[in-house]
Amino acid sequence: MQFIDLGAQQQRIRRSLDARMAAVLAHGQYILGPEVAELETALAARAGVKHCIGVANGTDALQLALMALGIGRGDEVITPAFSYVAAAEVIALLGATPVLVDVDPVSFNVDPAAVRAAITDRTRAIIAVDLFGQCADYDALAEIAAGRNIAVIEDAAQSFGATFRGRTACSLGMIATTSFFPSKPLGCYGDGGACFTDDDDLAALLRSIRAHGQAERYHHVRVGVNARLDTLQAAILLAKLEVFDAEVELRESAALRYHTLIAEAGLAEAGIVAPTVEQGSTSVWAQYTIRVPNRAVVVAEMKAAGVPTTIHYPRALHQQDAFDGTAVLAVPVPHSEKAAAEVLSLPMHPYLTEADQAKVVAALAAAVRG
């Protein structure tokens, strides 16, 4: 059993994939070729925003967002303590201070009350990370930021394809970012990412910064970086986009099967907590992440039963050595620390079979019950 089965997807899109890649090899425009512009147009339309800017990876997308907003030394940026390292990393790289706050214990997304408590006169932005496929509470974050000259950045690396109260992921912040890492719901065969915005000026800045600060070829008007999306990856994403809606539905079906199997097995009584989605919103189920007691034992026993699992993430960010003396904890983060000790992601992808899911839950039940 595979944790994520990219091979099954590849077989489904083989004809389109081969044609798309052959077209790139024929025209030879390997950097910012026509497929990049085509992809940007398609993704902007899907998100319902004016601009999409394809970039080299999701981390670069976050860094470009902060650079476009002029954030640097002396500034503070609030982000959750329980998430992947990238959001805090780019804040520190630009000389600003990552201010780590707690998460909601149910959704694992940033807690708006914790954000409000962390704001100071140096706060310039909030990076909300949409964890495991579900969007954070952007209505609450927008209300907190309003009138304070604080930008809300949506890190939608795990939520592209999800909705929040009828609105689409990648349309919920001043700038939104996403990742096309291969394991993402929409992933390429290498690194890739994108920024999204409705602001014309920010879009122009993002396009300039991603190409060494150019205004035009060999005319550099600002310090930028090399963060361009290569054309082959855009071609792959265009082929995958053709089946993306169908795959989102398959992910939802797989999540519902997990819900049913876990409930039927009575695993709540054994301490298993299944994920939930806020009413009126949807998840793209980038991961199916549960809480488990005695996680190390469960992981070992499931591995012995031939069932792969992954821990997203085993340490909260303030527990990472990289942020010693760099990041700030505004207040204690007990929910983040508890999540890091308990979360466990089960196999999740559009082509997960009912038989495999039954095997996963049976192995889980045997592991937690000893």
C-alpha positions in Angstrom: 0.0 0.0 0.0 1.3 3.5 -0.8 0.7 6.6 1.3 0.1 8.6 -1.9 -0.3 6.8 -5.2 0.9 9.2 -7.9 1.3 6.3 -10.4 -2.4 5.7 -10.6 -3.0 9.3 -11.4 -0.3 9.3 -14.0 -1.9 6.4 -15.9 -5.2 8.3 -16.0 -3.7 11.4 -17.6 -0.9 9.7 -19.6 -2.1 10.9 -23.1 -2.6 14.5 -22.1 0.6 14.5 -20.0 2.7 13.2 -22.9 1.2 15.7 -25.3 1.8 18.6 -23.0 5.4 17.7 -22.3 6.1 17.0 -25.9 4.8 20.5 -26.8 7.3 22.0 -24.4 10.2 20.0 -25.8 9.2 21.1 -29.3 9.0 24.8 -28.7 12.0 24.9 -26.3 10.8 27.7 -24.1 11.7 26.1 -20.8 11.5 29.1 -18.5 8.3 31.1 -18.4 7.1 29.6 -21.6 3.5 29.8 -22.9 2.3 27.0 -20.7 3.1 29.1 -17.6 0.9 31.9 -18.8 -1.9 29.4 -19.7 -1.6 27.9 -16.2 -1.7 31.3 -14.5 -4.8 32.2 -16.4 -6.5 28.9 -15.5 -5.6 29.0 -11.8 -6.6 32.7 -11.4 -10.0 31.9 -13.0 -10.5 28.9 -10.7 -9.6 30.9 -7.6 -11.7 33.8 -8.7 -8.9 36.4 -8.5 -7.4 38.8 -11.1 -3.8 37.6 -10.9 -1.9 34.3 -10.5 1.9 34.4 -10.6 3.6 31.1 -11.0 6.8 30.6 -9.0 9.5 28.0 -8.3 8.0 26.5 -5.1 5.6 27.2 -2.3 8.3 28.6 0.0 9.4 31.1 -2.6 5.7 32.1 -3.0 5.6 33.0 0.7 8.9 34.8 0.6 7.8 36.8 -2.5 4.5 37.8 -0.7 6.5 39.2 2.2 9.0 41.0 -0.1 6.1 42.5 -2.1 4.7 43.9 1.1 8.1 45.4 2.1 8.4 43.3 5.3 11.8 43.1 6.8 14.0 43.8 9.8 12.1 45.2 12.8 8.7 43.9 11.6 6.7 41.1 13.2 4.7 38.5 11.4 2.2 36.3 13.2 1.9 32.6 12.1 0.8 29.4 13.8 3.2 27.4 16.0 1.9 24.1 14.6 2.5 24.0 10.9 5.2 23.2 8.3 8.4 25.2 8.8 8.1 27.3 5.6 5.9 30.1 6.9 8.2 30.9 9.9 11.3 30.3 7.8 10.7 33.0 5.2 9.8 35.5 8.0 13.2 34.9 9.6 15.1 34.9 6.3 13.9 38.4 5.6 15.1 39.6 9.1 11.6 40.0 10.5 10.4 38.2 13.7 8.1 35.2 13.5 5.6 35.5 16.3 4.2 32.0 16.9 0.6 31.6 18.2 -1.6 28.7 19.1 -4.0 26.8 16.9 -7.6 25.7 17.3 -7.6 22.1 18.7 -10.2 20.9 16.3 -9.2 22.3 12.9 -5.5 22.7 13.7 -5.6 26.1 12.0 -4.5 29.3 13.6 -6.7 30.5 16.5 -8.0 34.0 15.8 -8.1 34.8 19.5 -4.5 33.9 19.8 -3.7 36.2 16.8 -5.5 39.1 18.4 -3.6 38.7 21.6 -0.2 38.7 19.8 -0.6 41.9 17.9 1.8 44.8 18.7 2.6 48.0 17.0 5.3 46.2 15.0 2.9 43.6 13.5 2.9 43.9 9.7 1.3 40.7 8.6 -0.5 37.4 9.5 0.4 34.2 7.6 -2.5 31.8 8.2 -1.6 28.3 7.2 -4.5 26.2 5.9 -3.5 22.9 7.4 -4.5 19.5 6.1 -6.8 20.8 3.4 -9.1 23.1 5.3 -9.1 26.9 5.2 -8.4 29.0 8.3 -11.1 31.5 9.6 -10.3 34.3 7.2 -13.4 36.3 8.3 -12.1 36.5 11.8 -8.6 37.3 10.7 -9.8 40.1 8.3 -11.7 41.6 11.2 -8.6 41.6 13.4 -6.4 43.1 10.7 -8.9 45.8 9.6 -7.8 49.3 10.3 -4.4 48.2 11.6 -2.4 48.2 8.3 -1.8 44.4 8.8 -1.8 42.2 5.7 -3.4 38.8 5.8 -1.5 36.2 3.7 -3.2 32.9 3.0 -0.8 30.0 2.9 -3.0 27.6 0.8 -0.2 25.1 0.1 -2.5 22.3 1.4 -5.9 23.8 0.6 -6.0 24.6 -3.1 -9.4 23.3 -4.2 -11.1 23.8 -0.8 -13.8 26.4 0.0 -14.4 28.7 3.0 -18.0 29.7 3.5 -18.6 29.7 -0.3 -15.4 31.3 -1.3 -12.4 29.5 -2.9 -9.0 28.9 -1.4 -6.4 31.3 -2.8 -8.9 34.2 -2.8 -9.0 34.8 0.9 -6.0 37.0 1.7 -4.4 40.2 0.4 -2.0 37.7 -1.2 -2.5 33.9 -1.2 0.2 31.3 -1.9 0.2 27.7 -2.8 2.6 24.8 -3.4 2.7 22.3 -6.3 5.0 19.9 -4.4 4.3 16.4 -5.9 2.2 15.2 -2.9 -0.1 18.2 -2.9 -3.7 17.7 -4.2 -2.5 19.6 -7.3 1.1 18.7 -7.6 3.7 18.7 -10.3 6.7 16.4 -10.8 9.2 18.6 -9.1 8.9 21.9 -7.3 6.4 24.6 -8.1 4.1 27.2 -6.5 2.1 30.3 -7.1 0.9 33.6 -5.7 -2.6 35.0 -6.1 -3.9 38.5 -5.6 -6.5 41.0 -6.8 -4.2 43.9 -6.4 -2.6 45.1 -9.7 0.3 46.8 -8.0 1.2 43.7 -5.9 0.9 41.5 -8.9 3.4 43.6 -10.8 5.8 43.6 -7.8 5.5 39.8 -7.5 6.2 39.3 -11.2 9.3 41.6 -11.0 10.6 40.0 -7.8 10.4 36.5 -9.1 12.7 37.4 -12.0 15.6 39.2 -10.3 13.7 42.4 -9.8 13.4 43.1 -13.5 11.1 45.8 -15.0 12.2 44.6 -18.5 15.0 42.4 -19.7 18.3 43.5 -18.1 16.7 46.4 -16.4 16.5 45.6 -12.7 14.6 48.2 -10.6 14.7 46.3 -7.3 16.5 43.5 -5.6 14.7 40.3 -6.4 15.2 36.5 -6.5 15.2 33.7 -9.1 11.8 32.1 -8.4 10.4 31.4 -11.9 8.1 28.4 -12.6 9.6 26.3 -15.3 7.5 25.5 -18.3 7.6 21.7 -18.0 6.1 21.8 -14.5 3.4 24.1 -15.8 2.6 21.7 -18.6 2.3 18.8 -16.1 0.0 20.9 -13.9 -2.2 21.7 -16.9 -2.6 18.0 -17.6 -3.4 17.4 -13.9 -5.8 20.3 -13.8 -8.0 18.4 -16.3 -8.9 15.8 -13.7 -8.5 17.9 -10.6 -12.3 18.4 -9.9 -12.9 14.7 -10.2 -10.0 13.9 -7.9 -11.3 16.4 -5.3 -14.6 14.4 -5.3 -12.7 11.2 -4.9 -10.8 12.6 -1.9 -14.0 13.6 -0.3 -15.4 10.1 -0.8 -12.3 8.6 0.7 -12.5 10.9 3.7 -16.2 10.0 4.2 -15.3 6.3 4.1 -12.6 6.8 6.8 -15.2 8.7 8.9 -17.6 5.7 8.6 -15.1 3.0 9.2 -13.6 4.7 12.2 -17.1 5.2 13.7 -18.2 1.7 12.9 -15.0 0.4 14.6 -15.9 2.4 17.8 -12.4 4.0 17.7 -13.6 7.1 19.5 -13.8 5.0 22.6 -10.2 4.1 22.1 -9.1 7.7 22.0 -9.0 8.2 18.3 -10.2 11.7 17.2 -11.2 11.9 13.5 -10.9 15.2 11.6 -13.9 17.5 11.1 -14.7 20.3 8.6 -16.4 23.5 9.6 -20.0 23.7 8.5 -20.4 25.6 5.3 -16.8 25.0 4.2 -15.0 22.1 2.4 -11.7 20.4 2.7 -9.6 19.2 -0.1 -8.2 16.5 2.2 -4.5 17.1 1.5 -4.1 14.8 4.5 -6.5 12.7 6.6 -5.0 13.4 10.0 -6.3 11.9 13.3 -5.3 12.2 16.9 -4.0 9.0 18.5 -2.9 7.9 22.0 0.5 6.2 22.3 1.4 7.3 18.8 4.8 5.6 18.7 3.3 2.2 19.4 0.5 2.7 16.9 2.9 3.8 14.2 5.2 0.8 14.8 2.3 -1.7 14.8 0.7 -0.3 11.7 4.0 -0.4 9.9 4.3 -4.1 10.9 0.9 -4.6 9.4 2.0 -3.1 6.1 0.2 0.2 6.5 2.2 3.4 5.9 1.6 6.5 8.1 3.2 9.9 8.4 3.4 12.5 11.1 2.5 16.1 10.1 4.2 17.4 12.2 6.2 15.9 15.1 7.4 19.2 16.6 5.8 22.6 17.0 7.9 25.4 15.4 9.1 26.8 18.7 10.5 23.3 19.4 12.7 23.5 16.3 16.4 24.3 16.9 16.3 26.6 13.8 14.2 29.2 15.7 16.1 29.4 18.9 16.5 33.2 19.5 14.6 34.0 16.3 11.0 33.3 16.8 8.8 34.7 19.6 6.1 32.9 21.5 3.5 35.6 22.3 1.8 33.3 24.8 1.9 29.6 25.7 0.8 27.2 22.8 -0.5 24.1 24.6 -2.8 23.1 21.7 0.2 23.2 19.2 2.3 21.1 21.5 -0.5 18.6 22.1 -1.1 18.3 18.4 2.5 17.7 17.6 2.5 14.8 20.1 -0.7 13.2 18.9 -1.4 13.7 15.2 -1.1 10.9 12.7 -1.8 11.0 9.0 -3.3 8.0 7.3 -2.9 7.1 3.6 -4.9 9.6 1.5 -5.2 10.1 -2.3 -8.0 10.0 -4.9 -7.3 6.4 -5.9 -7.4 4.8 -2.4 -9.6 1.7 -2.6 -12.3 0.7 -0.1 -10.3 -2.5 0.6 -7.2 -0.5 1.4 -9.1 1.8 3.7 -10.6 -1.1 5.5 -7.1 -2.5 6.0 -5.9 0.8 7.3 -8.7 1.1 9.9 -8.4 -2.5 10.9 -4.7 -2.1 11.6 -5.4 1.1 13.4 -8.0 -0.6 15.6 -5.6 -3.5 16.4 -2.8 -1.0 17.3 -4.8 1.2 19.6 -6.4 -1.7 21.4 -3.3 -3.7 21.8 
